Amino acid sequence: MEEKKEAREERNREKLANADWIMAEFYATWCPHCKRMQPIVEEFKKSMEGTLEVVQVDIDQESALADFYTIEMYPTFILLRKGEQLWRQSGELPLERLEKAVKEFKS
């Protein structure tokens, strides 16, 4: 199990550092705000298909990655391009706000 966890964390670290356009959601399974965001994140993934990748990072499973990005509130969304943070916001967000963040930087 530990090996899988390390492999997943390394794969996500590589994605976040190198992907052209990626939105990361740092969440916790026990977090009520994260649970309420889940359907919105799923809808966001669908609406962004072909535009950018959406990666969900469980802070309990990938704590080193959460520490690297200084995640203090859940959920936290970070828009990255080639490892550079372009936008970051924590808390419950409407689908429109997530889409707007992408449009602001991609247009």
PAMAR-766741 format. One record per atom (N, C-alpha, C): residue in three letters; x, y, z. Coordinates in steps of 0.05 Angstrom, whole numbers, padded with zeros to 5 digits, always signed. Atoms other than C-alpha are relative to their C-alpha. Last residue first. Example, Ala and Ser with C-alpha at 12.3 -4.5 7.8 and 13.67 -1.06 7.14 Angstrom:
2
SER-00016-00024-00001SER+00273-00021+00143SER-00015+00022+00014ALA+00018-00024+00000ALA+00246-00090+00156ALA+00018+00024+00000
//
This chain:
107
SER+00009-00016+00024SER-00157+00667-00467SER+00020+00022-00006LYS-00004+00014+00025LYS-00127+00612-00423LYS-00008+00017-00024PHE-00028+00005+00006PHE-00116+00653-00360PHE+00005-00013-00028GLU-00016-00024-00004GLU-00183+00686-00350GLU+00028-00004-00008LYS+00004-00018+00023LYS-00220+00626-00381LYS+00017+00025+00003VAL-00014+00011+00024VAL-00191+00579-00329VAL-00001+00019-00023ALA-00029-00001-00006ALA-00211+00623-00270ALA+00016-00011-00024LYS-00009-00028+00005LYS-00280+00633-00301LYS+00030+00002+00005GLU-00002-00004+00029GLU-00292+00558-00304GLU+00011+00027-00007LEU-00022+00017+00009LEU-00276+00550-00230LEU+00004+00004-00030ARG-00025-00013-00009ARG-00320+00609-00213ARG+00024-00016-00009GLU-00006-00024+00016GLU-00378+00583-00256GLU+00026+00013+00008LEU-00012+00009+00026LEU-00376+00515-00222LEU+00009+00024-00017PRO+00019+00009+00020PRO-00391+00549-00155PRO+00016-00008-00026LEU+00002-00018+00023LEU-00336+00550-00103LEU-00022-00010-00019GLU+00020+00009+00019GLU-00331+00519-00034GLU-00004+00021-00021GLY+00028-00001-00008GLY-00267+00538+00000GLY-00018-00011-00021SER+00009+00021-00018SER-00197+00555-00022SER-00029+00004+00006GLN+00022-00008-00017GLN-00171+00594-00082GLN-00009-00024+00017ARG+00004+00018-00024ARG-00109+00593-00124ARG-00023+00011+00016TRP+00024-00007-00016TRP-00092+00621-00192TRP-00003-00020+00022LEU+00012-00023+00013LEU-00031+00621-00239LEU-00023+00011+00017GLN+00027-00005-00011GLN+00014+00574-00200GLN-00011+00026-00012GLU+00004-00027-00011GLU+00073+00557-00245GLU-00029+00003+00009GLY-00010-00002-00027GLY+00089+00483-00253GLY-00004+00027+00013LYS-00028+00007-00001LYS+00082+00481-00329LYS+00012+00006+00028ARG-00010+00004+00028ARG+00015+00516-00324ARG+00030-00004+00002LEU-00028+00000+00007LEU-00021+00511-00258LEU+00005-00003-00030LEU-00004+00001+00029LEU-00090+00527-00231LEU+00029+00003-00006ILE-00023-00014+00011ILE-00095+00512-00157ILE+00001-00005-00030PHE-00003+00004+00029PHE-00159+00494-00120PHE+00024+00017-00009THR-00015-00021+00013THR-00160+00486-00045THR+00004-00007-00029PRO-00018+00006+00021PRO-00214+00445-00010PRO+00016+00025-00009TYR+00010+00020+00019TYR-00196+00448+00044TYR-00029+00007-00008MET+00029+00002+00000MET-00153+00499+00079MET-00009-00019-00021GLU+00009-00004-00027GLU-00079+00498+00097GLU-00030-00001+00004ILE+00029+00002-00002ILE-00046+00472+00034ILE-00009+00002+00029THR+00008-00014-00024THR+00026+00496+00031THR-00031+00001+00001TYR+00017-00022+00009TYR+00038+00470-00040TYR-00012+00016+00022PHE-00015-00014+00021PHE+00096+00427-00017PHE-00015+00024-00010ASP-00020-00017-00014ASP+00058+00408+00046ASP+00015+00017-00020ALA+00016-00022-00013ALA-00001+00382+00005ALA+00019+00019+00014LEU+00008-00018+00021LEU+00049+00343-00038LEU-00016+00023+00011ALA-00024-00014+00008ALA+00081+00313+00024ALA-00006+00020-00023SER-00006-00022-00018SER+00012+00296+00052SER+00025+00016-00008GLU-00023-00013+00013GLU-00009+00254-00007GLU+00009+00024+00016GLN-00015+00020+00015GLN-00058+00204+00023GLN+00026+00011-00011ASP-00008+00021-00019ASP-00084+00250+00077ASP+00017-00021-00013ILE-00022-00010-00017ILE-00084+00310+00029ILE+00009-00020+00021ASP+00009+00005-00027ASP-00125+00272-00023ASP+00023+00008+00019VAL-00021+00009-00018VAL-00104+00304-00089VAL-00011-00002+00029GLN+00008-00002-00028GLN-00155+00311-00144GLN+00021-00013+00018VAL-00012+00020-00017VAL-00128+00325-00213VAL-00010+00005+00028VAL+00007-00005-00028VAL-00166+00363-00267VAL+00010-00024+00016GLU+00004+00024-00017GLU-00134+00363-00336GLU-00007+00009+00028LEU-00021+00004-00021LEU-00143+00422-00382LEU-00007-00025+00016THR-00011-00026-00005THR-00181+00441-00445THR+00022-00001+00021GLY-00013-00010+00024GLY-00199+00374-00476GLY+00013+00028+00003GLU-00012+00021+00015GLU-00248+00359-00420GLU+00011+00011-00026MET-00027-00007+00008MET-00260+00423-00382MET+00014-00021-00017SER+00001-00025+00015SER-00336+00417-00377SER+00028+00008-00010LYS+00013+00004+00025LYS-00331+00344-00356LYS+00001+00025-00018LYS-00017+00018+00016LYS-00279+00357-00302LYS-00012-00004-00028PHE-00022-00016+00010PHE-00320+00416-00278PHE+00019-00017-00017GLU+00011-00016+00022GLU-00382+00372-00271GLU+00022+00017-00013GLU+00006+00019+00022GLU-00342+00323-00229GLU-00011+00014-00024VAL-00026+00007+00011VAL-00314+00381-00187VAL-00004-00020-00023ILE-00009-00023+00015ILE-00384+00407-00176ILE+00026-00006-00014PRO+00015+00000+00025PRO-00408+00338-00154PRO+00008+00023-00019GLN-00005+00023+00018GLN-00350+00333-00105GLN-00016+00001-00026MET-00012-00009+00025MET-00356+00404-00076MET+00003-00023-00020ARG+00020-00016+00014ARG-00405+00384-00021ARG+00011+00009-00027LYS+00022+00018+00008LYS-00358+00329+00001LYS-00021+00015-00016CYS-00011+00016+00023CYS-00299+00378+00001CYS-00022-00019-00010HIS+00000-00019+00023HIS-00339+00426+00045HIS+00010-00015-00025PRO+00027-00003+00011PRO-00355+00368+00093PRO-00001+00019-00024CYS+00007-00029+00001CYS-00281+00349+00100CYS-00028+00004-00012TRP+00016-00006-00024TRP-00270+00276+00121TRP-00011+00029+00000THR+00025+00016+00001THR-00247+00254+00051THR-00018+00006+00024ALA-00001+00021-00020ALA-00197+00311+00049ALA-00026-00015+00000TYR+00024+00005-00016TYR-00185+00356-00011TYR+00006-00021+00022PHE-00010+00013-00024PHE-00131+00388-00054PHE-00024-00003+00019GLU+00017-00004-00023GLU-00162+00403-00122GLU+00013-00016+00023ALA-00002+00020-00022ALA-00110+00411-00176ALA-00020+00008+00022MET+00013-00010-00024MET-00126+00446-00242MET+00002-00022+00021ILE+00011+00019-00019ILE-00078+00431-00299ILE-00013+00015+00024TRP+00021-00013-00016TRP-00054+00465-00362TRP-00012-00021+00018ASP+00004-00026+00013ASP+00012+00447-00396ASP-00021+00016+00015ALA+00023-00001+00018ALA+00030+00393-00347ALA-00004+00028-00012ASN-00006+00000+00029ASN+00101+00393-00319ASN-00024+00003-00019ALA-00024-00015+00007ALA+00103+00408-00244ALA+00003+00003-00030LEU+00003-00027-00009LEU+00032+00387-00227LEU+00023+00017-00009LYS+00022-00013+00015LYS+00037+00324-00268LYS-00002+00030+00007GLU-00010-00004+00027GLU+00105+00305-00238GLU-00021+00014-00017ARG-00020-00021-00002ARG+00079+00315-00167ARG+00011+00007-00028ASN+00014-00026-00002ASN+00017+00275-00185ASN+00020+00023+00002ARG+00014-00005+00026ARG+00059+00216-00210ARG-00014+00027+00001GLU-00020-00007+00019GLU+00104+00221-00148GLU-00012+00007-00027GLU-00009-00027-00007GLU+00044+00221-00101GLU+00021+00010-00020ARG+00022-00019+00006ARG+00013+00162-00137ARG+00010+00029+00005ALA+00001-00002+00030ALA+00079+00123-00135ALA-00021+00020-00009GLU-00024-00016+00009GLU+00088+00139-00061GLU+00000+00003-00030LYS+00003-00028-00009LYS+00017+00116-00045LYS+00023+00017-00010LYS+00020-00012+00017LYS+00025+00053-00086LYS-00004+00029+00007GLU-00013-00003+00026GLU+00090+00036-00049GLU-00020+00013-00020GLU-00018-00023-00001GLU+00056+00048+00018GLU+00013+00006-00027MET+00017-00024+00000MET+00000+00000+00000MET+00017+00025+00000
//
